[in-house]
Amino acid sequence: MENFRYTAAADVHEAIRLAGAAATAQQGARVRFLAGGTTLVDLMKLDVETPEHVVDINGLGLDRVAVSSDGEVHIGALVRNADLAHHPHIRAHYPVLSQALLAGASAQLRNMATTGGNLLQRTRCVYFRDPDSACNKREPGSGCPAIGGYNRNLAVLGTSAHCIASNPSDMNVALMALDARVRVQGGSGPRTIALADFYLLPGDTPERETVLQAGELITDVILPPQPEGTRSGYLKLRDRASYEFALASAAVALRAEDGRIVHAGIALGGVGTRPWRSPQAEQALLGQAPDAARYAQAAEAALRDAVPQSENGFKIELARRCLAHALATTLPPG
């Protein structure tokens, strides 16, 4: 781990000011916000992340879940994963989010990991996490040895010739299916970003993973109210039951009226370079009766553009079955 400067911010404005001042004074210095540290500290120990200035944001008071009068849920960026998973309103109205959180990491990590930190969770690609290996995400232009190398756990959707790293989060897959929005604040003021627009595809710039600008701080996540009758659920398939990242996962939110599906939110995990929303699968279900054959067609549509690598082709059929089963379990046929 390299030496770095550490500052504990007293409030949001100070955190943003410190990050902006450090970047300006040091001509683009690497500044990182520290919350639970469950990803950042690990990567700093590996010398993958080498910030020159770490700004601790744990004292900013962004650790509350609030329900507004119009039914929106505001989740502070510092709400711990365990607290969010067990929050009564989340469990009652957004079970897919609670289930996704409880499927992730371990109890100890969930007690530390935060909502904002989880949004920025970085890939577990072995080449990214090894400073001695080439990696376009870590060192642009150095190459992607995962293509043709070890890629069993990597993405089949949203990949490019420069990067096939998969997004590892469970929480973010559920948030994608729920049409979540992310509120951030920076030197130019606050802005709200649809989660569907928050993550970038790797393209030829895999080092840029989100639309966040330098010095911007995530302050909260906003969930829209769920209409009466909405059902949701999360299914995760992995090599082992405890503390393992998804080979494939599916988050679904469905609502039916008069025997027809009138709303479908569908996202996949483990198979995409970002939490993967599937409008193709959603469109295949809208206006249709809950039916096993229709669910299989939706799953086929979701994986139609998948591009397998040398070791991860099995993920395509696995993800199809995962999604079809998640749909049938959440809104049973007939």
Secondary structure as UniProt FT lines:
FT   STRAND          5..8
FT   HELIX           12..25
FT   TURN            26..27
FT   STRAND          31..34
FT   TURN            38..39
FT   HELIX           40..45
FT   TURN            46..47
FT   STRAND          53..56
FT   TURN            58..59
FT   STRAND          65..67
FT   TURN            69..70
FT   STRAND          73..76
FT   TURN            77..78
FT   HELIX           81..85
FT   HELIX           88..93
FT   HELIX           95..103
FT   HELIX           107..110
FT   TURN            111..112
FT   HELIX           115..119
FT   TURN            126..129
FT   TURN            131..132
FT   TURN            136..138
FT   TURN            140..141
FT   TURN            145..148
FT   TURN            152..153
FT   TURN            161..162
FT   HELIX           171..177
FT   TURN            178..179
FT   STRAND          181..186
FT   TURN            187..188
FT   STRAND          189..194
FT   HELIX           195..198
FT   TURN            203..204
FT   TURN            206..207
FT   TURN            214..215
FT   STRAND          217..223
FT   TURN            228..229
FT   STRAND          231..237
FT   STRAND          248..257
FT   TURN            258..259
FT   STRAND          260..269
FT   STRAND          276..277
FT   HELIX           279..285
FT   TURN            286..287
FT   HELIX           292..302
FT   TURN            303..305
FT   HELIX           314..330
//
